[in-house]
Amino acid sequence: MAKLQDIFDVSYGSKLDLNKMTQVDPKIDFVGRSQKNNGVSAKVDLIRGVKPYKPGLITVALGGSVLSSFLQVNPFYTSQNVAVLNALQVMSEQEKLFYCYVIYANAFRFSACGREANRTLKDLEVPGLEAIPEWVNRSDLKRFKGSDDKIRDIPTPKLDTTGWKEFSYEELFDINKGLRLTKANMLSGDTPFIGSTDSNNGLTNFVGQEPIHKGNVITVNYNGSVGESFYQEIPFWASDDVNVLYPIADMFPYFNSYIALFLIPLIKLDRYRFNYGRKWHTDRMKKSIIKVPVDNIGKPDLNFMESYIKSLQFSSSIE
């Protein structure tokens, strides 16, 4: 093991305030203390006299999502409480990503008690360069090249909801409940089992039972992590804590992952209305309201939904 400062030069970032930045011609990544989007919270303008950091450095959140660590691929600024790590020796991308993982593996030392890592990051013990496993540098990063591309190279349209229309869920979907299947009764197999989790696309297991639901549908948790929603591509078994939304053909002449991924954030907007004491059960969901874009005859505008998702960065990875 070695101290982090023996492997990296550790500095404490640009210490800028995003609220004071401008975004007239934003070209510089602004790295904050987030655990999402590689730590990048916005694109900002270049500040005269303030040189951005070069790509290839590691950022580490010292507060917020403590020790969230990322390899930055574009020039960047940072907010306060973000450290910047510059390798003291030549290091491959794979090795840098390895250290991002190793640093974040220590987050439990801070997040549980609300501690920040400002004073202790330099002394954090991590594997030395000689201890990096051989498989790290055998990892093929080229297969991820282009994963952030758009399907359609067009500007993402702004969402103006003034012309959108409200529907009850039962106008748009046939809503079916999953079935209870205890662990004791689960067989070994390859049928996806969708439970009431908030991660991994709802997948909690694989079972040997035959699927009870078709693919190309949306699942919504009505218990547990209430309101978490996912697109299910292939046939599956859903637990009795999950509602399954089958698009009604009259409203959705066709349905696919792009339309589903447009609708899912709209479904999640209502999560705050429900919790363990107020479940989003089938009857309640049928009467719930969702507002969506519509075409010139007042039906869901599938073309707009699909085009919007295909205009987003990383949409090429959906397939």
C-alpha beads as a LAMMPS data file, in Angstrom:
LAMMPS data file: protein, C-alpha beads

319 atoms
318 bonds

1 atom types
1 bond types

-500.0 500.0 xlo xhi
-500.0 500.0 ylo yhi
-500.0 500.0 zlo zhi

Masses

1 110.0

Atoms # bond

1 1 1 0.000 0.000 0.000
2 1 1 1.050 3.615 -0.576
3 1 1 -0.262 7.046 0.315
4 1 1 -2.145 8.802 -2.469
5 1 1 0.327 11.701 -2.399
6 1 1 3.143 9.266 -3.257
7 1 1 1.403 8.404 -6.548
8 1 1 -0.312 11.690 -7.451
9 1 1 0.261 15.386 -7.066
10 1 1 -2.886 16.383 -5.148
11 1 1 -4.156 19.947 -5.584
12 1 1 -7.430 21.497 -4.566
13 1 1 -9.028 22.547 -7.817
14 1 1 -10.195 25.858 -9.253
15 1 1 -12.512 26.581 -6.300
16 1 1 -15.044 28.352 -8.537
17 1 1 -18.726 29.029 -7.994
18 1 1 -21.008 27.779 -10.779
19 1 1 -23.575 30.492 -9.997
20 1 1 -21.006 33.113 -10.978
21 1 1 -20.011 31.445 -14.240
22 1 1 -21.361 32.447 -17.661
23 1 1 -22.654 30.140 -20.379
24 1 1 -22.691 32.277 -23.534
25 1 1 -20.353 29.981 -25.476
26 1 1 -19.852 27.114 -23.036
27 1 1 -16.967 24.836 -23.950
28 1 1 -15.342 23.993 -20.604
29 1 1 -16.581 21.215 -18.315
30 1 1 -17.407 22.338 -14.783
31 1 1 -16.731 19.526 -12.307
32 1 1 -18.624 19.596 -9.037
33 1 1 -19.186 17.215 -6.146
34 1 1 -21.726 15.081 -7.975
35 1 1 -21.644 11.327 -8.337
36 1 1 -23.223 11.519 -11.791
37 1 1 -22.178 12.484 -15.321
38 1 1 -18.472 11.980 -14.620
39 1 1 -18.770 14.708 -11.990
40 1 1 -19.573 17.325 -14.649
41 1 1 -22.469 19.525 -13.566
42 1 1 -22.407 22.036 -16.447
43 1 1 -20.562 23.466 -19.432
44 1 1 -19.250 26.997 -18.866
45 1 1 -17.388 29.745 -20.694
46 1 1 -13.624 30.066 -20.605
47 1 1 -12.610 32.589 -17.936
48 1 1 -10.014 35.084 -19.044
49 1 1 -6.891 34.622 -16.941
50 1 1 -8.046 31.322 -15.433
51 1 1 -6.487 28.389 -17.228
52 1 1 -8.601 25.220 -17.237
53 1 1 -7.106 21.900 -16.225
54 1 1 -5.975 19.632 -19.039
55 1 1 -7.728 16.345 -19.875
56 1 1 -6.284 13.194 -18.372
57 1 1 -6.437 14.261 -14.723
58 1 1 -8.554 12.713 -11.973
59 1 1 -11.077 14.712 -9.947
60 1 1 -12.169 13.665 -6.458
61 1 1 -15.163 15.099 -4.581
62 1 1 -14.122 16.083 -1.051
63 1 1 -17.669 16.851 0.072
64 1 1 -21.144 16.053 -1.218
65 1 1 -20.767 12.641 -2.891
66 1 1 -17.499 12.158 -1.016
67 1 1 -14.638 10.492 -2.914
68 1 1 -16.602 10.220 -6.171
69 1 1 -13.647 10.026 -8.542
70 1 1 -13.500 10.474 -12.307
71 1 1 -10.981 10.625 -15.124
72 1 1 -11.687 13.859 -16.983
73 1 1 -11.551 13.666 -20.777
74 1 1 -12.048 17.372 -21.578
75 1 1 -10.544 20.635 -20.282
76 1 1 -12.282 21.529 -17.027
77 1 1 -12.731 23.826 -14.055
78 1 1 -13.816 22.655 -10.621
79 1 1 -16.039 23.890 -7.850
80 1 1 -14.814 24.173 -4.277
81 1 1 -14.080 20.975 -2.361
82 1 1 -12.906 19.099 -5.449
83 1 1 -9.355 17.766 -5.585
84 1 1 -7.375 17.297 -8.789
85 1 1 -4.915 14.412 -9.082
86 1 1 -1.993 14.472 -11.526
87 1 1 -0.008 11.240 -11.784
88 1 1 3.642 11.599 -10.751
89 1 1 4.608 8.857 -13.210
90 1 1 3.349 8.001 -16.688
91 1 1 0.105 6.084 -16.216
92 1 1 -2.309 4.452 -18.667
93 1 1 -5.992 5.340 -18.826
94 1 1 -6.789 1.916 -17.436
95 1 1 -4.542 2.530 -14.434
96 1 1 -6.086 5.927 -13.787
97 1 1 -9.572 4.411 -13.914
98 1 1 -8.384 1.725 -11.510
99 1 1 -7.385 4.406 -9.024
100 1 1 -10.742 6.170 -9.484
101 1 1 -12.384 2.934 -8.382
102 1 1 -9.951 2.364 -5.513
103 1 1 -10.404 5.898 -4.156
104 1 1 -14.190 5.673 -4.275
105 1 1 -14.069 2.293 -2.506
106 1 1 -13.027 4.286 0.586
107 1 1 -16.141 6.494 0.538
108 1 1 -17.743 4.537 3.384
109 1 1 -15.129 6.001 5.717
110 1 1 -16.600 9.462 5.198
111 1 1 -20.192 9.420 3.969
112 1 1 -21.679 7.515 6.907
113 1 1 -20.578 10.122 9.437
114 1 1 -20.796 13.259 7.287
115 1 1 -17.004 13.765 7.235
116 1 1 -15.282 15.522 4.375
117 1 1 -11.972 14.392 2.917
118 1 1 -10.195 17.757 2.598
119 1 1 -7.438 17.099 5.103
120 1 1 -7.071 13.348 4.756
121 1 1 -7.157 12.661 1.006
122 1 1 -3.391 12.937 0.565
123 1 1 -2.809 10.295 3.214
124 1 1 -5.412 7.860 1.887
125 1 1 -3.802 4.437 1.519
126 1 1 -4.185 2.787 -1.879
127 1 1 -2.383 -0.003 -3.754
128 1 1 0.996 1.094 -5.116
129 1 1 1.740 1.040 -8.832
130 1 1 3.435 -2.328 -8.503
131 1 1 0.255 -3.758 -6.971
132 1 1 -2.037 -2.888 -9.905
133 1 1 -3.505 -6.204 -11.188
134 1 1 -2.401 -7.322 -14.652
135 1 1 -6.000 -7.445 -15.944
136 1 1 -6.282 -3.671 -15.554
137 1 1 -4.060 -2.907 -18.528
138 1 1 -5.558 -5.780 -20.516
139 1 1 -8.962 -4.083 -20.356
140 1 1 -10.066 -2.879 -23.798
141 1 1 -11.300 0.714 -23.560
142 1 1 -11.721 0.985 -27.340
143 1 1 -15.041 -0.832 -27.142
144 1 1 -16.464 2.205 -25.372
145 1 1 -15.377 4.588 -28.118
146 1 1 -18.362 6.409 -29.563
147 1 1 -20.659 5.377 -26.730
148 1 1 -21.475 9.035 -26.070
149 1 1 -22.508 9.724 -29.679
150 1 1 -25.993 10.806 -30.672
151 1 1 -28.057 8.723 -33.059
152 1 1 -29.170 11.895 -34.792
153 1 1 -26.645 14.692 -35.026
154 1 1 -29.182 17.462 -34.470
155 1 1 -29.596 20.010 -31.678
156 1 1 -31.726 18.692 -28.844
157 1 1 -35.043 20.598 -28.998
158 1 1 -36.149 22.533 -25.936
159 1 1 -39.055 21.041 -24.053
160 1 1 -42.034 23.395 -24.067
161 1 1 -44.835 21.746 -22.118
162 1 1 -47.483 24.394 -22.803
163 1 1 -49.009 22.332 -25.598
164 1 1 -48.794 19.021 -23.797
165 1 1 -51.926 17.132 -22.772
166 1 1 -52.916 15.345 -19.589
167 1 1 -53.977 11.706 -19.706
168 1 1 -54.887 9.254 -17.021
169 1 1 -52.593 6.244 -16.973
170 1 1 -55.468 3.948 -17.872
171 1 1 -56.023 5.949 -21.084
172 1 1 -52.473 5.164 -22.177
173 1 1 -51.682 1.802 -20.598
174 1 1 -53.135 -1.512 -19.600
175 1 1 -51.754 -1.844 -16.081
176 1 1 -51.046 -5.311 -14.727
177 1 1 -49.620 -6.291 -11.386
178 1 1 -46.725 -8.711 -10.963
179 1 1 -46.982 -11.969 -9.028
180 1 1 -45.414 -12.942 -5.744
181 1 1 -42.555 -15.424 -6.020
182 1 1 -40.643 -16.236 -2.843
183 1 1 -36.933 -17.019 -2.851
184 1 1 -37.738 -20.499 -1.619
185 1 1 -39.802 -21.144 -4.746
186 1 1 -37.406 -19.607 -7.261
187 1 1 -35.900 -22.066 -9.703
188 1 1 -32.514 -21.643 -11.328
189 1 1 -32.787 -20.210 -14.830
190 1 1 -32.424 -17.198 -17.101
191 1 1 -35.802 -15.430 -16.863
192 1 1 -35.254 -11.861 -15.576
193 1 1 -36.944 -11.259 -12.219
194 1 1 -37.943 -7.613 -11.760
195 1 1 -38.309 -6.486 -8.148
196 1 1 -38.950 -3.186 -6.382
197 1 1 -35.342 -1.992 -6.430
198 1 1 -34.159 1.437 -7.586
199 1 1 -31.182 0.185 -9.596
200 1 1 -29.970 -2.333 -12.201
201 1 1 -33.044 -1.703 -14.374
202 1 1 -35.174 -3.336 -11.684
203 1 1 -33.425 -6.681 -12.113
204 1 1 -32.899 -8.477 -8.812
205 1 1 -32.467 -12.086 -9.940
206 1 1 -32.799 -14.647 -12.719
207 1 1 -35.279 -17.477 -12.228
208 1 1 -36.235 -20.720 -13.921
209 1 1 -39.954 -19.956 -14.072
210 1 1 -41.489 -19.040 -17.415
211 1 1 -41.945 -15.288 -18.006
212 1 1 -45.350 -13.891 -17.039
213 1 1 -44.956 -10.588 -18.916
214 1 1 -43.956 -9.706 -22.456
215 1 1 -41.083 -7.411 -23.312
216 1 1 -41.304 -3.877 -24.744
217 1 1 -43.134 -2.556 -21.664
218 1 1 -42.470 -0.290 -18.686
219 1 1 -42.294 -1.479 -15.071
220 1 1 -43.122 0.841 -12.177
221 1 1 -42.563 -0.008 -8.509
222 1 1 -45.663 0.593 -6.419
223 1 1 -43.998 -0.613 -3.228
224 1 1 -40.416 -0.479 -1.951
225 1 1 -38.643 2.113 -4.123
226 1 1 -41.995 3.574 -5.135
227 1 1 -42.185 5.165 -8.575
228 1 1 -38.867 3.861 -9.880
229 1 1 -39.504 2.989 -13.514
230 1 1 -37.642 0.956 -16.100
231 1 1 -37.981 -0.209 -19.701
232 1 1 -38.071 -3.993 -20.057
233 1 1 -36.947 -5.175 -23.463
234 1 1 -37.478 -8.925 -23.121
235 1 1 -40.052 -11.196 -21.409
236 1 1 -39.721 -11.341 -17.620
237 1 1 -41.293 -12.147 -14.267
238 1 1 -42.323 -9.165 -12.111
239 1 1 -42.800 -9.342 -8.358
240 1 1 -46.084 -8.361 -6.734
241 1 1 -44.488 -5.008 -5.773
242 1 1 -44.331 -3.993 -9.429
243 1 1 -46.909 -2.677 -11.891
244 1 1 -46.390 -3.456 -15.575
245 1 1 -47.519 -0.852 -18.124
246 1 1 -48.595 -2.231 -21.501
247 1 1 -49.008 0.556 -24.098
248 1 1 -52.552 0.674 -25.528
249 1 1 -52.363 0.210 -29.297
250 1 1 -54.799 3.028 -30.085
251 1 1 -52.518 5.502 -28.298
252 1 1 -49.230 3.836 -29.237
253 1 1 -49.393 2.351 -32.769
254 1 1 -45.765 1.464 -32.128
255 1 1 -43.605 1.452 -29.002
256 1 1 -39.863 1.141 -28.421
257 1 1 -37.053 1.926 -26.007
258 1 1 -36.794 5.570 -27.123
259 1 1 -40.443 6.332 -26.413
260 1 1 -40.183 4.482 -23.107
261 1 1 -37.094 6.451 -22.093
262 1 1 -38.935 9.687 -22.826
263 1 1 -41.905 8.630 -20.680
264 1 1 -39.981 7.202 -17.738
265 1 1 -38.704 10.552 -16.362
266 1 1 -42.278 11.872 -16.585
267 1 1 -43.482 8.890 -14.571
268 1 1 -40.751 9.435 -11.983
269 1 1 -41.869 13.033 -11.462
270 1 1 -44.734 11.680 -9.352
271 1 1 -42.546 9.658 -6.986
272 1 1 -42.811 12.296 -4.267
273 1 1 -46.554 11.628 -3.983
274 1 1 -45.995 8.068 -2.808
275 1 1 -44.014 6.236 -0.142
276 1 1 -44.246 3.167 2.060
277 1 1 -47.411 4.553 3.670
278 1 1 -49.088 5.550 0.421
279 1 1 -48.417 2.964 -2.241
280 1 1 -48.903 3.538 -5.953
281 1 1 -51.101 0.467 -6.323
282 1 1 -52.825 -0.486 -9.560
283 1 1 -56.187 1.214 -8.935
284 1 1 -54.496 4.424 -7.811
285 1 1 -52.150 4.401 -10.790
286 1 1 -55.006 3.984 -13.266
287 1 1 -56.476 7.304 -12.103
288 1 1 -53.126 9.109 -11.844
289 1 1 -52.364 11.800 -14.430
290 1 1 -49.383 12.085 -16.747
291 1 1 -48.761 14.989 -19.131
292 1 1 -47.158 14.203 -22.505
293 1 1 -46.540 15.909 -25.855
294 1 1 -49.312 15.348 -28.403
295 1 1 -49.661 15.483 -32.163
296 1 1 -52.211 17.463 -34.192
297 1 1 -55.022 15.016 -33.373
298 1 1 -54.380 15.055 -29.641
299 1 1 -52.652 11.685 -29.288
300 1 1 -49.171 11.101 -27.842
301 1 1 -46.588 12.471 -30.264
302 1 1 -44.448 9.382 -30.686
303 1 1 -42.275 10.905 -33.396
304 1 1 -41.307 13.838 -31.166
305 1 1 -40.542 11.564 -28.199
306 1 1 -38.367 9.268 -30.282
307 1 1 -36.576 12.118 -32.056
308 1 1 -35.893 13.893 -28.775
309 1 1 -34.221 10.863 -27.195
310 1 1 -32.208 10.168 -30.346
311 1 1 -30.871 13.743 -30.232
312 1 1 -29.362 13.229 -26.770
313 1 1 -25.738 12.411 -26.083
314 1 1 -25.209 8.657 -25.455
315 1 1 -28.372 7.751 -27.389
316 1 1 -26.259 5.608 -29.723
317 1 1 -25.658 3.272 -26.760
318 1 1 -29.328 2.541 -26.183
319 1 1 -29.473 -0.254 -28.706

Bonds

1 1 1 2
2 1 2 3
3 1 3 4
4 1 4 5
5 1 5 6
6 1 6 7
7 1 7 8
8 1 8 9
9 1 9 10
10 1 10 11
11 1 11 12
12 1 12 13
13 1 13 14
14 1 14 15
15 1 15 16
16 1 16 17
17 1 17 18
18 1 18 19
19 1 19 20
20 1 20 21
21 1 21 22
22 1 22 23
23 1 23 24
24 1 24 25
25 1 25 26
26 1 26 27
27 1 27 28
28 1 28 29
29 1 29 30
30 1 30 31
31 1 31 32
32 1 32 33
33 1 33 34
34 1 34 35
35 1 35 36
36 1 36 37
37 1 37 38
38 1 38 39
39 1 39 40
40 1 40 41
41 1 41 42
42 1 42 43
43 1 43 44
44 1 44 45
45 1 45 46
46 1 46 47
47 1 47 48
48 1 48 49
49 1 49 50
50 1 50 51
51 1 51 52
52 1 52 53
53 1 53 54
54 1 54 55
55 1 55 56
56 1 56 57
57 1 57 58
58 1 58 59
59 1 59 60
60 1 60 61
61 1 61 62
62 1 62 63
63 1 63 64
64 1 64 65
65 1 65 66
66 1 66 67
67 1 67 68
68 1 68 69
69 1 69 70
70 1 70 71
71 1 71 72
72 1 72 73
73 1 73 74
74 1 74 75
75 1 75 76
76 1 76 77
77 1 77 78
78 1 78 79
79 1 79 80
80 1 80 81
81 1 81 82
82 1 82 83
83 1 83 84
84 1 84 85
85 1 85 86
86 1 86 87
87 1 87 88
88 1 88 89
89 1 89 90
90 1 90 91
91 1 91 92
92 1 92 93
93 1 93 94
94 1 94 95
95 1 95 96
96 1 96 97
97 1 97 98
98 1 98 99
99 1 99 100
100 1 100 101
101 1 101 102
102 1 102 103
103 1 103 104
104 1 104 105
105 1 105 106
106 1 106 107
107 1 107 108
108 1 108 109
109 1 109 110
110 1 110 111
111 1 111 112
112 1 112 113
113 1 113 114
114 1 114 115
115 1 115 116
116 1 116 117
117 1 117 118
118 1 118 119
119 1 119 120
120 1 120 121
121 1 121 122
122 1 122 123
123 1 123 124
124 1 124 125
125 1 125 126
126 1 126 127
127 1 127 128
128 1 128 129
129 1 129 130
130 1 130 131
131 1 131 132
132 1 132 133
133 1 133 134
134 1 134 135
135 1 135 136
136 1 136 137
137 1 137 138
138 1 138 139
139 1 139 140
140 1 140 141
141 1 141 142
142 1 142 143
143 1 143 144
144 1 144 145
145 1 145 146
146 1 146 147
147 1 147 148
148 1 148 149
149 1 149 150
150 1 150 151
151 1 151 152
152 1 152 153
153 1 153 154
154 1 154 155
155 1 155 156
156 1 156 157
157 1 157 158
158 1 158 159
159 1 159 160
160 1 160 161
161 1 161 162
162 1 162 163
163 1 163 164
164 1 164 165
165 1 165 166
166 1 166 167
167 1 167 168
168 1 168 169
169 1 169 170
170 1 170 171
171 1 171 172
172 1 172 173
173 1 173 174
174 1 174 175
175 1 175 176
176 1 176 177
177 1 177 178
178 1 178 179
179 1 179 180
180 1 180 181
181 1 181 182
182 1 182 183
183 1 183 184
184 1 184 185
185 1 185 186
186 1 186 187
187 1 187 188
188 1 188 189
189 1 189 190
190 1 190 191
191 1 191 192
192 1 192 193
193 1 193 194
194 1 194 195
195 1 195 196
196 1 196 197
197 1 197 198
198 1 198 199
199 1 199 200
200 1 200 201
201 1 201 202
202 1 202 203
203 1 203 204
204 1 204 205
205 1 205 206
206 1 206 207
207 1 207 208
208 1 208 209
209 1 209 210
210 1 210 211
211 1 211 212
212 1 212 213
213 1 213 214
214 1 214 215
215 1 215 216
216 1 216 217
217 1 217 218
218 1 218 219
219 1 219 220
220 1 220 221
221 1 221 222
222 1 222 223
223 1 223 224
224 1 224 225
225 1 225 226
226 1 226 227
227 1 227 228
228 1 228 229
229 1 229 230
230 1 230 231
231 1 231 232
232 1 232 233
233 1 233 234
234 1 234 235
235 1 235 236
236 1 236 237
237 1 237 238
238 1 238 239
239 1 239 240
240 1 240 241
241 1 241 242
242 1 242 243
243 1 243 244
244 1 244 245
245 1 245 246
246 1 246 247
247 1 247 248
248 1 248 249
249 1 249 250
250 1 250 251
251 1 251 252
252 1 252 253
253 1 253 254
254 1 254 255
255 1 255 256
256 1 256 257
257 1 257 258
258 1 258 259
259 1 259 260
260 1 260 261
261 1 261 262
262 1 262 263
263 1 263 264
264 1 264 265
265 1 265 266
266 1 266 267
267 1 267 268
268 1 268 269
269 1 269 270
270 1 270 271
271 1 271 272
272 1 272 273
273 1 273 274
274 1 274 275
275 1 275 276
276 1 276 277
277 1 277 278
278 1 278 279
279 1 279 280
280 1 280 281
281 1 281 282
282 1 282 283
283 1 283 284
284 1 284 285
285 1 285 286
286 1 286 287
287 1 287 288
288 1 288 289
289 1 289 290
290 1 290 291
291 1 291 292
292 1 292 293
293 1 293 294
294 1 294 295
295 1 295 296
296 1 296 297
297 1 297 298
298 1 298 299
299 1 299 300
300 1 300 301
301 1 301 302
302 1 302 303
303 1 303 304
304 1 304 305
305 1 305 306
306 1 306 307
307 1 307 308
308 1 308 309
309 1 309 310
310 1 310 311
311 1 311 312
312 1 312 313
313 1 313 314
314 1 314 315
315 1 315 316
316 1 316 317
317 1 317 318
318 1 318 319
